[in-house]
Amino acid sequence: MKYLDDNTAVLEWSSEEIAIPYICPTDNKRHRYFPDFLVKARMKDGSIQTMLWEVKPKKETREPKKKKRITKQYITEVMTWGRNQAKWKSATEYCLDRGWSFRLITEDELGI
């Protein structure tokens, strides 16, 4: 949030303002996804772009590696991955319909 407040290119931003419907593959039910940030910014070419940002630990943005032993932790990781994939697919389609962009932000982009 400090990054958004301090960035002069950011014209406005809000947190968890948009609800995007998606079907979760773990229960096959309809849910609502609230991306972390809606950001409107002036790009280097002077255009204004609207973006949805989701902040996640990098480990949650990669598919879990197959394990020899199926543990509760591994099952949780696989289910989280499936749920996140469904959310991000719906967010990407939502943005495409509006001429926006969707982006995952990890500790790499945040410099932590």
C-alpha positions as CSV (number, residue, x, y, z in Angstrom):
1,M,0.0,0.0,0.0
2,K,2.9,2.3,0.7
3,Y,4.2,1.6,-2.8
4,L,0.9,2.6,-4.3
5,D,0.7,5.7,-2.1
6,D,4.2,6.8,-2.9
7,N,4.2,6.0,-6.7
8,T,3.4,9.2,-8.6
9,A,2.2,7.2,-11.6
10,V,-0.6,5.7,-9.6
11,L,-3.7,7.9,-10.0
12,E,-6.0,6.0,-7.7
13,W,-6.2,2.6,-6.0
14,S,-8.6,0.6,-3.8
15,S,-8.4,-2.7,-2.0
16,E,-10.8,-5.6,-2.4
17,E,-13.5,-3.5,-4.1
18,I,-14.4,-5.9,-6.9
19,A,-16.1,-9.3,-6.6
20,I,-15.4,-11.7,-9.5
21,P,-17.4,-14.9,-9.6
22,Y,-15.6,-18.2,-10.2
23,I,-16.2,-22.0,-9.9
24,C,-13.9,-23.6,-7.5
25,P,-12.6,-27.0,-8.7
26,T,-12.3,-28.4,-5.2
27,D,-16.0,-28.2,-4.5
28,N,-17.5,-27.4,-7.9
29,K,-19.4,-24.5,-6.4
30,R,-19.7,-20.8,-7.3
31,H,-17.7,-18.4,-5.2
32,R,-16.6,-14.8,-5.3
33,Y,-13.0,-13.7,-5.6
34,F,-11.9,-10.3,-4.3
35,P,-8.5,-9.4,-5.9
36,D,-6.3,-7.4,-3.5
37,F,-6.0,-4.2,-5.4
38,L,-7.6,-2.2,-8.2
39,V,-5.0,0.2,-9.5
40,K,-5.4,3.0,-12.1
41,A,-2.0,4.3,-13.3
42,R,-0.5,6.5,-15.9
43,M,1.9,4.5,-18.1
44,K,5.3,5.8,-19.5
45,D,3.6,6.5,-22.9
46,G,1.0,8.7,-21.1
47,S,-1.9,6.2,-21.4
48,I,-3.9,5.3,-18.4
49,Q,-4.2,1.6,-17.5
50,T,-6.5,-0.1,-15.0
51,M,-5.1,-3.2,-13.4
52,L,-6.1,-5.8,-10.8
53,W,-3.3,-7.0,-8.6
54,E,-3.2,-10.1,-6.4
55,V,-0.4,-10.2,-3.8
56,K,0.7,-13.8,-3.0
57,P,3.8,-15.5,-1.6
58,K,5.8,-16.8,-4.6
59,K,5.4,-20.4,-3.4
60,E,1.6,-20.1,-3.9
61,T,2.1,-18.9,-7.5
62,R,3.7,-22.2,-8.6
63,E,2.1,-25.6,-8.9
64,P,3.2,-27.9,-6.0
65,K,5.8,-30.5,-6.8
66,K,4.5,-34.0,-6.8
67,K,5.5,-35.8,-3.6
68,K,6.3,-39.5,-3.0
69,R,4.1,-39.4,0.1
70,I,0.7,-37.8,0.1
71,T,0.5,-35.7,3.3
72,K,-2.2,-33.4,4.5
73,Q,0.1,-30.5,3.8
74,Y,0.5,-31.6,0.2
75,I,-3.2,-32.1,-0.3
76,T,-3.8,-28.5,1.1
77,E,-1.1,-27.1,-1.3
78,V,-2.8,-28.9,-4.3
79,M,-6.2,-27.7,-3.3
80,T,-5.0,-24.1,-2.8
81,W,-3.2,-24.2,-6.2
82,G,-6.4,-25.4,-7.9
83,R,-8.6,-22.7,-6.2
84,N,-6.0,-20.0,-7.0
85,Q,-5.8,-21.1,-10.7
86,A,-9.6,-20.8,-11.0
87,K,-9.6,-17.4,-9.3
88,W,-6.8,-16.1,-11.6
89,K,-8.4,-17.4,-14.7
90,S,-11.6,-15.7,-13.9
91,A,-9.8,-12.5,-13.0
92,T,-7.9,-12.6,-16.3
93,E,-11.1,-13.0,-18.3
94,Y,-12.8,-10.3,-16.2
95,C,-10.0,-7.9,-17.1
96,L,-9.8,-8.8,-20.8
97,D,-13.5,-8.0,-21.0
98,R,-12.8,-4.5,-19.7
99,G,-9.5,-3.7,-21.4
100,W,-7.7,-4.1,-18.0
101,S,-4.8,-6.3,-17.0
102,F,-4.4,-8.8,-14.2
103,R,-1.1,-9.3,-12.4
104,L,0.3,-11.4,-9.6
105,I,2.6,-9.6,-7.3
106,T,5.1,-11.6,-5.2
107,E,7.9,-10.7,-2.8
108,D,10.2,-10.4,-5.8
109,E,8.2,-7.4,-7.1
110,L,7.9,-6.0,-3.6
111,G,11.6,-6.3,-3.0
112,I,11.2,-8.3,0.3
